[in-house]
Amino acid sequence: MEHRYDDGLVLFISDLHLDPARPAIVQLFLQFLRSRAPQARALYILGDLFEAWIGDDAMDPDQPVLAGMRALAQAGVPLYVMRGNRDFLLGEGFEAMTGAQLLPDPTTIQLHGHKTLLMHGDSLCIDDVEYQQFREMVRQPAWQQAFLSKSVEERKAYAEQARSESQGRNQSIDDYLMDVNQGAVESTMREHGVRRLIHGHTHRPAIHELEIDGEPARRIVLGDWFDQGSVLVCRDGHWDLEGLSPPG
């Protein structure tokens, strides 16, 4: 299936890290699904929709976030979700619960006349060798099968420990390690024959102008949803990053 949008509104978000411990952001996302998203030709979520996803079997399909996504899909808005480093275990059960379609990372689409590459972004952070080794390990089918064979409580405990260790590590490592490597960005865009790249992961929203093989190029970094929402709004050839204020 080709993802092609010659005109109209297309929305991109990432890094919501939805968690019951942050109810205001959950409500902001539900409000976004009801008000803004129905106007779009498609909604793309480029990873880390959830703070943790320990397996499709551990989730209630009637919980508000999944129900809200299902309602959007049933209203006829195509909903595409890419796995991130927090929710890499999203599977067919998630698709069935939400009506969303999981996308491979990376994925190429045609967006308003531009061949555009979509990624979560963590694979571009190649300077962080330790993280890349972890990323490769948890994406192995054998590792995932072993993890999913554990009880839900065991998986929850592992996720909590992993989150705690990640937060501690992020406070101690050099800042550049958590950002993309410019050489990796350029080689990846060159490999896929694109001059537009949209990704998340780094929580550093910006639109970067660059040059690849003498041609102008653009890298759009989506923002996180910790203190407010962040959405890339693509309409009529204009690509704009916009903030969303939590309700109340």
NURO-923856 format. One line per 10 residues: number of its first residue (from 1); for each residue x negated, y negated, z negated of N, C-alpha, C, O, CB. Coordinates in steps of 0.001 Angstrom, whole numbers, plus 500000, padded with zeros to 6 digits. Glycine has a CB too. Example, Ala and Ser with C-alpha at 12.3 -4.5 7.8 and 13.67 -1.06 7.14 Angstrom:
2
1	486810/505690/492200/487700/504500/492200/486800/503300/492200/485764/503319/491535/488692/504473/490954; 487150/502250/492920/486330/501060/492860/487100/499970/492130/486591/498862/491961/485916/500598/494275;
***
This chain:
248
1	499160/501201/500000/500000/500000/500000/499128/498752/500000/498251/498600/499149/500949/499992/498779; 499369/497865/500952/498601/496629/501031/499260/495549/500169/500474/495352/500217/498478/496154/502501; 498449/494868/499395/498913/493734/498607/498614/492480/499423/497469/492032/499496/498223/493684/497182; 499649/491922/500033/499450/490762/500900/500478/489694/500557/501679/489957/500510/499554/491160/502397; 499981/488480/500317/500844/487343/499987/500398/486158/500835/499392/485513/500540/500786/486997/498450; 501161/485879/501893/500826/484750/502749/501338/483440/502168/500838/482364/502494/501395/484959/504142; 502339/483545/501305/502881/482342/500657/503563/482768/499364/503510/483937/498981/503887/481579/501602; 504209/481807/498687/504940/482126/497471/504062/482120/496233/502852/481906/496305/505594/483460/497610; 504702/482359/495094/504059/482292/493779/503551/483674/493354/504300/484651/493362/505045/481737/492725; 502273/483740/492986/501674/484963/492444/500963/484588/491142/500229/483600/491098/500672/485630/493477;
11	501176/485365/490094/500652/485045/488764/499638/486096/488323/499789/487287/488595/501801/484947/487737; 498594/485620/487631/497542/486498/487124/497268/486161/485662/497098/484994/485311/496244/486363/487972; 497226/487188/484809/496887/487009/483399/495981/488159/482976/495893/489175/483664/498173/486946/482504; 495317/487993/481852/494499/489080/481301/494200/488784/479840/494470/487690/479344/493175/489258/482109; 493645/489766/479167/493108/489596/477810/494125/489041/476823/493833/488124/476056/491912/488685/477848; 495331/489616/476858/496343/489227/475870/496051/489852/474510/496366/489269/473473/497744/489637/476348; 495450/491039/474519/495101/491741/473271/496314/491804/472338/496213/491507/471148/493912/491034/472557; 497455/492195/472898/498691/492208/472117/498566/493152/470930/498087/494279/471048/499881/492617/472997; 499014/492652/469783/498870/493386/468536/499975/492905/467597/500228/491703/467516/497441/493180/467903; 500639/493825/466883/501678/493389/465931/501177/492393/464891/501967/491649/464309/502252/494586/465222;
21	499869/492377/464657/499308/491438/463680/499332/490002/464183/499095/489072/463412/497883/491832/463335; 499618/489810/465476/499684/488459/466054/501045/488285/466729/501128/488236/467956/498512/488218/467083; 502112/488193/465932/503470/488185/466495/503766/486980/467379/504576/487086/468300/504472/488230/465383; 503133/485840/467125/503419/484648/467939/503010/484873/469385/503708/484434/470299/502691/483415/467374; 501895/485547/469606/501445/485805/470974/502322/486866/471634/502594/486791/472832/499968/486250/470985; 502762/487846/470861/503708/488829/471407/504968/488117/471883/505473/488407/472968/504064/489912/470345; 505475/487193/471085/506683/486452/471460/506419/485562/472671/507296/485397/473519/507185/485603/470278; 505225/484988/472758/504881/484155/473908/504889/484992/475187/505385/484545/476221/503499/483490/473707; 504345/486194/475116/504339/487070/476289/505755/487471/476685/506087/487487/477870/503497/488320/476017; 506594/487796/475698/507972/488161/476004/508719/486983/476636/509515/487167/477557/508696/488629/474731;
31	508459/485790/476140/509067/484587/476719/508580/484385/478149/509365/484025/479026/508742/483341/475862; 507295/484614/478391/506715/484511/479722/507381/485508/480682/507675/485169/481829/505195/484754/479663; 507612/486724/480210/508264/487736/481046/509691/487343/481410/510173/487665/482496/508269/489079/480333; 510353/486656/480508/511760/486275/480749/511880/485009/481592/512808/484889/482392/512485/486070/479418; 510951/484059/481423/511137/482748/482030/510270/482497/483262/510783/482105/484310/510860/481698/481018; 508982/482717/483146/508058/482373/484231/507889/483495/485243/507954/483268/486452/506711/482009/483662; 507675/484698/484747/507354/485813/485639/508442/486132/486659/508103/486511/487780/507081/487030/484829; 509749/485998/486333/510767/486337/487332/510733/485468/488587/511326/485831/489603/512117/486233/486712; 510044/484323/488531/509953/483444/489699/508890/483909/490686/508831/483415/491812/509654/482023/489260; 508049/484858/490271/506875/485222/491057/507163/486340/492048/508074/487146/491861/505752/485634/490142;
41	506368/486364/493097/506412/487491/494029/505742/488711/493428/506038/489841/493816/505742/487123/495356; 504838/488490/492479/504177/489594/491784/503452/489043/490564/503039/487883/490536/503184/490344/492729; 503306/489902/489551/502531/489584/488354/501412/490610/488237/501652/491817/488260/503432/489576/487066; 500180/490106/488111/499004/490956/487926/498438/490736/486523/498211/489599/486110/497924/490658/489010; 498212/491839/485791/497603/491795/484465/496271/492525/484577/496237/493739/484778/498537/492445/483359; 495165/491775/484445/493851/492316/484776/493091/492804/483544/491942/492422/483320/493033/491270/485497; 493740/493647/482753/493037/494322/481675/493227/493724/480303/493493/492531/480154/491619/494348/481974; 493083/494583/479295/493225/494209/477885/494570/493558/477598/494655/492557/476886/492106/493267/477479; 495607/494137/478160/496957/493724/477788/497165/493993/476301/497797/493203/475600/498029/494469/478643; 496633/495104/475832/496785/495489/474425/495445/495450/473704/494395/495683/474303/497402/496893/474312;
51	495495/495156/472434/494282/495196/471608/493746/496619/471539/492534/496832/471498/494567/494658/470181; 494645/497583/471528/494236/498982/471566/495372/499802/472162/496546/499512/471934/493857/499500/470144; 495015/500818/472920/495992/501761/473483/495406/503146/473284/494465/503532/473977/496300/501468/475022; 495954/503887/472348/495344/505152/471952/495974/506351/472645/495735/507497/472262/495444/505324/470462; 496772/506083/473656/497404/507161/474418/498875/506896/474637/499560/506366/473762/497224/508489/473710; 499360/507268/475818/500768/507033/476150/501706/507707/475162/502777/507182/474855/501064/507527/477555; 501302/508876/474664/502171/509651/473786/502360/509017/472417/503262/509402/471673/501621/511031/473620; 501509/508038/472077/501582/507407/470758/502486/506180/470750/502660/505551/469706/500193/507019/470294; 503065/505828/471902/503814/504584/472027/505318/504815/472161/505754/505786/472781/503312/503803/473216; 506099/503919/471578/507556/503951/471659/507999/503186/472900/507759/501981/472976/508203/503348/470376;
61	508634/503830/473876/509024/503127/475105/510013/501994/474878/510178/501135/475744/509616/504100/476072; 510674/501982/473722/511656/500933/473452/511073/499765/472656/511799/498838/472297/512832/501514/472706; 509779/499804/472379/509205/498646/471687/509277/497436/472613/509230/497598/473832/507726/498922/471245; 509392/496213/472057/509748/495037/472854/508849/494755/474053/509355/494386/475113/509745/493855/471984; 507546/494915/473924/506651/494590/475040/506910/495515/476223/507029/495056/477359/505178/494691/474602; 506996/496814/475960/507230/497759/477052/508616/497557/477656/508790/497637/478872/507076/499204/476554; 509592/497296/476804/510954/497050/477299/511004/495777/478134/511695/495729/479151/511947/496951/476127; 510277/494748/477712/510249/493494/478460/509614/493655/479830/510089/493092/480815/509505/492440/477679; 508542/494424/479884/507908/494690/481178/508830/495501/482072/508918/495251/483274/506577/495428/480988; 509515/496468/481484/510443/497308/482251/511573/496459/482832/511988/496672/483971/511023/498436/481360;
71	512065/495510/482062/513142/494640/482541/512677/493794/483725/513430/493579/484675/513642/493732/481406; 511436/493314/483663/510900/492525/484773/510802/493377/486040/511194/492941/487122/509515/491947/484408; 510281/494581/485896/510147/495467/487054/511516/495831/487620/511693/495901/488837/509377/496740/486671; 512480/496063/486732/513818/496410/487193/514512/495239/487876/515427/495431/488678/514656/496894/486032; 514071/494021/487554/514619/492834/488211/514020/492621/489598/514429/491713/490322/514377/491603/487352; 513053/493456/489965/512513/493414/491313/511182/492712/491467/510732/492489/492591/513473/492773/492183; 510532/492354/490351/509225/491706/490429/508132/492779/490316/508025/493431/489278/509068/490623/489304; 507331/492970/491349/506249/493952/491264/505282/493587/490135/504886/492431/489987/505492/494044/492611; 504919/494581/489356/504101/494380/488164/502908/495322/488268/503065/496541/488330/504925/494634/486841; 501704/494731/488286/500481/495511/488459/499580/495309/487244/499383/494186/486779/499741/495105/489767;
81	499040/496409/486741/498226/496360/485533/496901/497087/485771/496876/498217/486259/498985/496983/484336; 495813/496422/485419/494483/497013/485497/494041/497372/484084/494288/496619/483142/493464/496040/486179; 493401/498497/483940/492892/498884/482624/491725/497981/482230/490918/497584/483070/492453/500370/482620; 491651/497662/480920/490527/496895/480411/489670/497738/479496/489818/498959/479447/491012/495657/479681; 488778/497098/478774/487914/497847/477861/488628/498204/476567/488136/499044/475813/486662/497048/477551; 489784/497587/476285/490564/497929/475098/491673/498933/475388/492093/499673/474498/491160/496681/474502; 492142/498961/476618/493293/499824/476942/493006/500706/478158/493843/500871/479045/494547/498968/477205; 491786/501270/478167/491381/502097/479303/492118/503430/479356/491978/504171/480329/489896/502346/479250; 492912/503751/478311/493653/505008/478293/495090/504870/478812/495876/505812/478713/493675/505557/476889; 495428/503720/479356/496741/503588/479996/496870/504648/481085/495949/504865/481873/496937/502154/480590;
91	498040/505307/481113/498209/506390/482074/499587/506424/482704/500310/505428/482705/497937/507695/481412; 499940/507569/483235/501212/507707/483940/502399/507466/483014/503436/506970/483453/501317/509089/484568; 502255/507812/481744/503330/507544/480793/503603/506062/480648/504754/505637/480554/502994/508132/479445; 502535/505277/480632/502683/503814/480582/503421/503314/481820/504308/502466/481718/501298/503123/480470; 503059/503834/482975/503746/503427/484205/505238/503747/484117/506071/502929/484506/503121/504126/485431; 505575/504924/483614/506969/505325/483505/507731/504454/482505/508901/504138/482722/507060/506788/483098; 507071/504067/481410/507724/503258/480375/507955/501816/480807/508871/501161/480310/506897/503275/479114; 507133/501314/481729/507176/499886/482063/507624/499594/483489/508066/498481/483777/505829/499285/481848; 507520/500568/484384/507762/500293/485793/506590/499617/486461/506677/499232/487627/508982/499444/485949; 505474/499463/485729/504272/498857/486289/503499/499886/487099/503678/501092/486933/503386/498272/485176;
101	502637/499388/487978/501726/500248/488729/500313/499966/488279/499875/498816/488294/501870/500031/490257; 499589/501001/487876/498205/500837/487466/497314/500651/488692/497466/501339/489702/497738/502046/486636; 496384/499708/488579/495466/499405/489676/494069/499911/489359/493641/499856/488206/495433/497895/489953; 493352/500402/490358/491938/500707/490145/491144/499413/489959/491545/498349/490430/491371/501527/491331; 490035/499524/489279/489123/498395/489070/487837/498718/489826/487101/499620/489424/488843/498137/487526; 487550/497995/490920/488222/496792/491418/489316/497118/492434/489433/498246/492913/487206/495853/492046; 490117/496089/492750/491161/496155/493766/491067/494901/494633/490795/493810/494132/492582/496288/493116; 491291/495066/495929/491264/493931/496856/492677/493641/497355/493422/494551/497717/490311/494216/498052; 493034/492343/497368/494326/491921/497896/494117/490778/498890/493046/490175/498944/495279/491488/496746; 495152/490492/499671/495156/489313/500544/496008/488249/499872/497211/488440/499694/495700/489654/501986;
111	495405/487141/499500/496095/486116/498722/495962/484765/499399/494897/484149/499384/495542/486052/497291; 497073/484308/500000/497128/482986/500621/495958/482761/501580/495286/481731/501538/497136/481903/499548; 495736/483746/502436/494721/483616/503471/493324/484013/503052/492391/483906/503847/494692/482238/503944; 493155/484472/501812/491832/484844/501323/491818/486303/500875/492653/486727/500076/491405/483924/500166; 490866/487056/501396/490622/488384/500852/490041/488194/499446/488999/487558/499283/489648/489226/501781; 490709/488739/498449/490401/488418/497053/490169/489693/496260/490943/490646/496351/491537/487594/496417; 489101/489700/495487/488747/490851/494661/489253/490641/493239/489013/489594/492638/487218/491083/494664; 489954/491642/492703/490458/491626/491336/489668/492624/490502/489462/493765/490915/491975/491952/491296; 489223/492185/489317/488482/493058/488401/488857/492699/486971/489346/491603/486698/486941/492929/488618; 488618/493652/486052/488709/493249/484648/487537/492346/484319/487715/491296/483701/488733/494486/483704;
121	486345/492741/484724/485173/491885/484551/484075/492483/483699/482931/492033/483764/485585/490605/483956; 484398/493494/482896/483373/494024/481996/482242/494721/482746/481110/494749/482265/483998/494989/481013; 482533/495283/483918/481476/495961/484674/480461/494979/485240/479400/495394/485707/482080/496780/485803; 480764/493683/485208/479832/492658/485688/478864/492206/484603/477900/491494/484888/480600/491459/486214; 479113/492614/483361/478268/492197/482228/477123/493188/482065/476996/493834/481025/479100/492101/480908; 476292/493304/483091/475293/494367/483129/474100/494100/482221/473315/495012/481962/474813/494561/484535; 473944/492872/481730/472837/492600/480808/473036/493294/479470/472071/493547/478749/472686/491099/480592; 474285/493604/479135/474585/494310/477886/474526/495814/478160/475547/496462/478393/475995/493892/477317; 473317/496346/478126/473091/497741/478489/473823/498680/477535/474390/499683/477966/471592/498054/478492; 473815/498361/476242/474471/499218/475255/475963/499334/475553/476528/500426/475497/474252/498670/473832;
131	476599/498203/475871/478027/498262/476182/478275/499068/477456/479228/499844/477514/478602/496844/476332; 477434/498897/478475/477643/499619/479724/477528/501130/479520/478227/501900/480178/476638/499155/480775; 476654/501549/478617/476544/502976/478308/477812/503476/477627/478298/504566/477929/475320/503244/477414; 478349/502668/476700/479606/503024/476040/480742/503079/477058/481558/504000/477032/479938/502013/474918; 480795/502104/477946/481847/502048/478961/481838/503293/479832/482888/503861/480131/481683/500803/479829; 480651/503711/480235/480541/504905/481068/481003/506144/480299/481660/507016/480868/479092/505089/481555; 480665/506223/479016/481024/507389/478216/482538/507538/478078/483071/508625/478297/480385/507293/476840; 483240/506451/477714/484667/506575/477413/485518/506699/478667/486716/506969/478573/485129/505386/476606; 484934/506510/479818/485675/506715/481058/485457/508096/481656/485985/508408/482724/485287/505670/482062; 484688/508914/480975/484512/510287/481420/485766/511101/481087/486249/511029/479957/483258/510918/480766;
141	486306/511872/482036/487510/512673/481766/487362/513582/480557/488317/513762/479801/487851/513509/482974; 486184/514156/480362/485992/515067/479231/486111/514324/477905/486713/514830/476958/484625/515758/479326; 485532/513113/477838/485637/512323/476605/487093/511957/476337/487559/512071/475204/484770/511044/476697; 487809/511521/477358/489195/511111/477175/490071/512298/476778/490955/512163/475932/489731/510463/478455; 489830/513448/477380/490614/514633/477035/490385/515011/475573/491328/515354/474860/490249/515815/477961; 489140/514948/475134/488826/515274/473741/489469/514275/472791/489993/514657/471745/487308/515304/473523; 489430/513001/473152/490020/511973/472292/491532/512149/472199/492099/512073/471108/489682/510568/472820; 492184/512382/473325/493645/512502/473348/494135/513785/472689/495317/513905/472367/494147/512444/474775; 493245/514735/472488/493631/515968/471807/493700/515789/470290/494231/516647/469585/492650/517080/472151; 493164/514675/469788/493208/514401/468356/494610/513936/467962/495409/513567/468823/492149/513336/467967;
151	494904/513955/466675/496197/513475/466203/496280/511954/466374/495265/511268/466492/496420/513874/464718; 497504/511455/466383/497701/510004/466509/497000/509270/465378/496377/508233/465606/499202/509655/466516; 497091/509790/464171/496438/509132/463036/494929/509107/463198/494288/508108/462872/496804/509831/461732; 494354/510189/463698/492900/510218/463932/492513/509200/464997/491495/508518/464875/492440/511636/464358; 493321/509102/466030/493027/508129/467095/493136/506701/466583/492322/505849/466941/493977/508328/468284; 494148/506429/465738/494288/505091/465160/493069/504731/464317/492570/503608/464385/495562/505004/464309; 492600/505672/463535/491435/505427/462678/490205/505139/463525/489422/504246/463202/491173/506633/461753; 490033/505889/464607/488888/505661/465494/488969/504268/466119/487973/503548/466182/488832/506742/466600; 490178/503896/466585/490348/502592/467226/490054/501457/466254/489432/500464/466631/491766/502451/467779; 490494/501596/465010/490229/500568/464006/488734/500441/463739/488208/499332/463642/490973/500887/462703;
161	488060/501563/463624/486620/501528/463383/485884/500917/464571/484969/500112/464392/486089/502938/463102; 486282/501297/465778/485636/500772/466976/485845/499267/467093/484934/498539/467486/486171/501476/468223; 487039/498804/466754/487316/497373/466819/486467/496611/465808/485924/495552/466123/488806/497104/466572; 486352/497145/464596/485550/496498/463565/484082/496421/463975/483434/495389/463802/485688/497247/462240; 483564/497522/464519/482166/497539/464950/481941/496580/466112/480902/495924/466185/481746/498957/465350; 482913/496494/467021/482794/495591/468161/482770/494135/467708/481968/493343/468203/483945/495818/469140; 483645/493781/466771/483678/492408/466271/482367/492040/465586/481849/490938/465771/484845/492223/465303; 481835/492969/464794/480567/492706/464132/479431/492557/465120/478573/491689/464963/480252/493805/463158; 479424/493404/466140/478358/493339/467137/478429/492053/467942/477399/491443/468227/478430/494540/468070; 479636/491634/468311/479784/490423/469114/479293/489182/468385/478895/488204/469017/481229/490238/469512;
171	479320/489219/467063/478844/488071/466289/477327/488028/466183/476754/487002/465818/479446/488098/464903; 476679/489142/466503/475238/489213/466292/474414/489211/467579/473222/488904/467537/474919/490436/465510; 475019/489547/468726/474225/489638/469954/474143/488284/470645/474952/487392/470386/474825/490683/470910; 473169/488141/471516/472977/486894/472253/474199/486598/473117/474822/487505/473668/471707/486967/473127; 474528/485318/473223/475730/484892/473922/475734/485336/475386/476777/485716/475918/475867/483387/473840; 474570/485286/476034/474531/485596/477469/474915/487041/477757/475373/487353/478856/473145/485318/478026; 474733/487927/476777/475042/489330/476995/476537/489561/477194/476941/490540/477822/474543/490156/475831; 477355/488657/476657/478805/488829/476755/479387/488157/477993/480602/488171/478194/479477/488277/475514; 478538/487573/478815/479009/486954/480051/478568/487803/481239/477758/488720/481101/478473/485499/480185; 479118/487481/482403/478773/488225/483602/477353/487881/484038/476821/486820/483711/479774/487930/484732;
181	476762/488796/484776/475466/488568/485387/475702/487995/486782/476416/488591/487588/474622/489887/485443; 475105/486844/487067/475379/486165/488333/474986/487025/489521/475683/487039/490536/474642/484835/488391; 473880/487739/489406/473475/488617/490495/474484/489724/490739/474748/490089/491885/472121/489215/490203; 475056/490267/489648/476072/491311/489784/477325/490756/490456/477950/491432/491274/476425/491905/488407; 477690/489519/490106/478844/488871/490743/478629/488762/492247/479491/489153/493034/479089/487471/490137; 477485/488234/492639/477229/487999/494054/477125/489312/494829/477659/489421/495933/475951/487185/494228; 476442/490310/494259/476308/491580/494976/477656/492301/495095/477929/492949/496105/475289/492485/494265; 478496/492184/494060/479809/492813/494109/480706/492142/495146/481405/492820/495899/480469/492765/492734; 480684/490822/495184/481481/490109/496183/480979/490401/497586/481769/490537/498521/481452/488602/495918; 479674/490495/497730/479094/490806/499039/479485/492225/499465/479828/492464/500623/477548/490658/499002;
191	479429/493155/498518/479765/494557/498814/481194/494695/499310/481468/495498/500201/479566/495427/497574; 482108/493916/498737/483528/494028/499112/483932/493032/500201/485096/492983/500600/484406/493817/497886; 482989/492257/500669/483270/491333/501757/484260/490248/501394/485115/489893/502206/483779/492083/502926; 484157/489706/500168/485096/488684/499706/484353/487410/499339/483153/487420/499061/485908/489193/498502; 485099/486320/499347/484584/485042/498857/485480/484484/497759/485373/483317/497381/484466/484032/500007; 486370/485345/497253/487226/485001/496111/487215/486173/495134/487406/487324/495529/488694/484667/496572; 486990/485871/493862/486984/486888/492811/487785/486360/491628/487568/485236/491175/485523/487256/492381; 488715/487176/491129/489488/486849/489924/489214/487939/488897/489354/489126/489190/491036/486730/490233; 488820/487532/487686/488577/488519/486630/488825/487894/485266/488989/486682/485133/487135/489070/486715; 488847/488758/484257/488990/488317/482868/487807/488792/482054/486661/488677/482490/490304/488836/482255;
201	488072/489321/480880/487131/489963/479959/486286/488994/479140/486168/489174/477928/486227/490856/480726; 485696/487980/479753/484733/487150/479028/485393/486097/478147/484725/485507/477298/483810/486476/480002; 486686/485847/478330/487421/484837/477550/486831/483444/477773/486816/482621/476858/487394/485190/476042; 486350/483182/478980/485752/481889/479314/486441/481333/480550/485850/481321/481629/484218/482019/479549; 487686/480870/480411/488454/480450/481587/487784/479299/482330/487402/478290/481737/489860/480041/481174; 487653/479477/483637/487025/478445/484466/487172/478843/485925/487442/479999/486251/485519/478249/484091; 486988/477857/486792/486910/478101/488229/485509/477702/488670/485146/476526/488637/488019/477303/489024; 484721/478702/489085/483322/478488/489452/483184/478453/490969/483628/479364/491668/482420/479591/488852; 482568/477396/491463/482247/477311/492884/480819/477819/493078/479913/477425/492343/482407/475843/493420; 480617/478692/494065/479289/479214/494337/479109/479406/495828/480001/479113/496624/479056/480531/493590;
211	477946/479901/496188/477637/480117/497602/477082/481524/497767/476204/481945/497014/476623/479051/498133; 477593/482244/498748/477124/483594/499032/476788/483680/500518/477652/483499/501376/478193/484665/498629; 475533/483958/500801/475063/484058/502188/475436/482816/502992/475838/482909/504152/475646/485306/502859; 475295/481656/502358/475544/480389/503033/477004/479997/503140/477324/478963/503726/474971/480440/504379; 477901/480812/502578/479329/480518/502649/479847/480117/501270/479416/480679/500263/480112/481737/503190; 480773/479146/501212/481350/478775/499915/482182/479916/499345/482889/480608/500076/482213/477511/500050; 482090/480101/498048/482827/481174/497378/483360/480638/496057/482955/479571/495596/481922/482431/497148; 484272/481390/495456/484921/480931/494220/485162/482123/493295/485642/483174/493719/486265/480203/494534; 484818/481934/492025/485075/482944/490981/485983/482314/489940/485632/481309/489321/483732/483462/490322; 487160/482914/489751/488133/482406/488786/488146/483342/487590/488373/484543/487734/489560/482283/489418;
221	487899/482783/486398/487878/483558/485169/489154/483254/484383/489424/482101/484048/486604/483239/484323; 489924/484280/484097/491166/484117/483349/490877/483943/481864/489893/484475/481350/492093/485318/483574; 491733/483200/481181/491563/482979/479749/492249/484039/478910/493095/484788/479397/492088/481624/479373; 491871/484090/477637/492503/485029/476715/493777/484412/476129/494103/483253/476387/491521/485428/475584; 494479/485214/475340/495743/484795/474732/495638/484813/473207/496578/485238/472534/496895/485708/475198; 494536/484369/472663/494403/484387/471211/495125/483207/470562/495967/483408/469687/492930/484372/470821; 494810/481991/470976/495442/480804/470394/496582/480277/471243/497490/479620/470735/494419/479715/470198; 496537/480560/472524/497597/480164/473444/497553/481112/474629/496654/481945/474738/497440/478671/473903; 498535/480978/475518/498528/481788/476720/497687/481141/477799/497374/479952/477727/499942/482013/477218; 497322/481923/478797/496549/481421/479930/497005/482169/481175/497094/483396/481169/495007/481593/479698;
231	497291/481430/482238/497793/482061/483456/497189/481362/484670/497078/480136/484702/499347/482014/483508; 496804/482149/485660/496389/481605/486950/497611/481576/487848/498213/482610/488139/495230/482448/487591; 497965/480386/488279/499154/480163/489102/498696/479925/490542/498021/478935/490821/500005/478946/488568; 499053/480815/491442/498689/480699/492848/499949/480444/493664/500831/481297/493759/497955/481978/493344; 500015/479238/494257/501208/478884/495032/500821/477869/496105/500150/476875/495830/502332/478310/494107; 501260/478144/497330/501067/477213/498440/499608/476811/498611/499308/475651/498892/501913/475978/498232; 498707/477767/498442/497291/477490/498643/496585/476865/497466/495369/476675/497508/497132/476617/499797; 497316/476537/496411/496711/475957/495206/496559/477037/494137/497495/477787/493861/497569/474773/494668; 495373/477106/493543/495086/478070/492491/494731/477292/491234/493689/476640/491180/493931/479045/492903; 495584/477356/490229/495404/476531/489033/495500/477366/487767/496395/478200/487632/496441/475410/488996;
241	494575/477142/486841/494631/477757/485519/495481/476885/484611/495231/475686/484479/493206/477952/484927; 496490/477490/483981/497390/476731/483117/497462/477382/481743/497385/478605/481622/498798/476632/483741; 497608/476561/480713/497784/477052/479351/499247/477167/479000/500082/476451/479553/497085/476143/478360; 499566/478070/478078/500924/478274/477614/500928/478170/476095/500151/478850/475425/501484/479647/478089; 501791/477330/475552/501833/477140/474098/502739/478190/473463/503803/478502/473997/502328/475712/473742; 502314/478739/472314/503173/479709/471605/504478/479071/471170/504512/477863/470936/502447/480284/470381; 505553/479839/471052/506841/479291/470610/506744/478776/469182/506035/479337/468346/507948/480354/470713; 507475/477695/468922/507525/477128/467553/506368/476218/467260/506275/475672/466160/507549/478229/466524;
***
